[in-house]
Amino acid sequence: MRAEGLAAPEIDKVRALLNGEALETYGTLHGVAGSLASNAALGLPPDQDAKDLASQRSATPKDLATLASSYLDVSSVTLVLVGPKETAIKALADSGLPKPELVDAEGRSVAH
């Protein structure tokens, strides 16, 4: 993603998530009141969320690629996977990612 940006289907998913989260947040009086209170506490205008949402919705694939190349650095990430070990290791390999370091709940290395 850092090198190639998001593919069109991924951008569609992001937009759907953005719209769904906006509906969930602002679909109730409680959500709207919470948003207004948060903005006030941060010294932001009441319409800040609407401005932010409009900005996010208008982002182009090029905008997203520029942001990804500037801010995403997978060389130093920590990825936590829960589930069948073999499935996770295969998914990482299929994505061109290095073998994971497996640790227990205390962060101690365990055998692969």
C-alpha positions as CSV (number, residue, x, y, z in Angstrom):
1,M,0.0,0.0,0.0
2,R,2.9,2.4,0.7
3,A,4.3,1.9,-2.7
4,E,1.2,1.3,-4.8
5,G,-1.6,3.0,-2.9
6,L,-5.0,1.5,-2.4
7,A,-6.7,-0.5,-5.1
8,A,-10.2,0.7,-6.2
9,P,-12.0,-2.0,-4.2
10,E,-10.1,-1.1,-1.1
11,I,-11.0,2.6,-1.5
12,D,-14.7,1.6,-1.9
13,K,-14.4,-0.4,1.4
14,V,-12.8,2.6,3.2
15,R,-15.6,4.9,1.9
16,A,-18.3,2.5,3.0
17,L,-16.7,2.2,6.5
18,L,-16.4,6.0,6.7
19,N,-20.1,6.4,5.8
20,G,-21.2,3.7,8.2
21,E,-19.2,5.1,11.1
22,A,-20.7,8.6,10.4
23,L,-24.2,7.2,10.4
24,E,-23.5,5.3,13.6
25,T,-22.0,8.3,15.3
26,Y,-24.5,11.0,14.2
27,G,-27.6,8.8,13.9
28,T,-28.7,9.5,17.4
29,L,-29.1,12.5,19.6
30,H,-26.6,11.0,22.0
31,G,-24.0,10.7,19.2
32,V,-24.5,14.3,18.0
33,A,-24.4,15.7,21.6
34,G,-21.2,13.7,22.2
35,S,-19.6,15.1,19.1
36,L,-20.6,18.7,19.9
37,A,-19.3,18.3,23.5
38,S,-16.0,16.8,22.3
39,N,-15.5,19.6,19.8
40,A,-16.2,22.2,22.4
41,A,-13.8,20.6,24.8
42,L,-11.1,20.8,22.2
43,G,-11.9,24.3,21.2
44,L,-13.2,23.3,17.8
45,P,-16.2,24.8,16.1
46,P,-19.5,22.9,16.2
47,D,-19.2,22.0,12.5
48,Q,-15.7,20.6,12.7
49,D,-16.9,17.0,12.3
50,A,-18.8,17.9,9.2
51,K,-15.7,19.6,7.7
52,D,-13.6,16.6,8.5
53,L,-16.1,14.2,7.0
54,A,-16.3,16.2,3.8
55,S,-12.5,16.3,3.6
56,Q,-12.3,12.5,4.1
57,R,-15.1,11.9,1.5
58,S,-13.4,14.0,-1.1
59,A,-10.0,12.3,-0.8
60,T,-8.8,11.0,-4.1
61,P,-6.8,7.8,-4.7
62,K,-3.8,10.1,-5.3
63,D,-4.3,11.8,-2.0
64,L,-4.5,8.5,-0.2
65,A,-1.3,7.2,-2.0
66,T,0.5,10.4,-1.0
67,L,-0.5,9.9,2.6
68,A,0.4,6.3,2.6
69,S,3.9,6.9,1.2
70,S,4.5,9.6,3.8
71,Y,3.1,7.9,6.9
72,L,3.0,4.2,6.5
73,D,6.2,2.4,7.3
74,V,5.7,-1.3,7.8
75,S,9.3,-1.9,8.7
76,S,8.6,-1.1,12.3
77,V,5.0,-2.2,12.9
78,T,3.7,-4.6,15.5
79,L,1.0,-6.8,14.1
80,V,-1.1,-8.9,16.5
81,L,-2.8,-11.9,15.0
82,V,-5.2,-14.1,16.8
83,G,-6.3,-17.4,15.3
84,P,-4.8,-20.5,13.8
85,K,-1.0,-20.0,13.6
86,E,-0.6,-21.8,10.2
87,T,-3.3,-19.7,8.6
88,A,-1.7,-16.4,9.8
89,I,1.8,-17.4,8.8
90,K,0.6,-18.4,5.3
91,A,-1.3,-15.1,4.9
92,L,1.8,-13.1,5.9
93,A,3.9,-15.1,3.4
94,D,1.3,-14.7,0.7
95,S,1.5,-10.9,1.3
96,G,5.2,-10.8,0.9
97,L,5.8,-10.1,4.6
98,P,8.6,-11.6,6.6
99,K,8.1,-14.5,9.0
100,P,6.6,-13.3,12.3
101,E,8.3,-13.5,15.6
102,L,6.0,-15.5,17.8
103,V,5.6,-14.5,21.4
104,D,3.5,-15.6,24.3
105,A,1.1,-13.5,26.4
106,E,4.1,-12.1,28.3
107,G,6.0,-11.1,25.1
108,R,8.5,-13.9,25.4
109,S,9.7,-15.6,22.2
110,V,8.3,-19.0,21.6
111,A,9.3,-21.7,19.0
112,H,7.8,-21.4,15.6
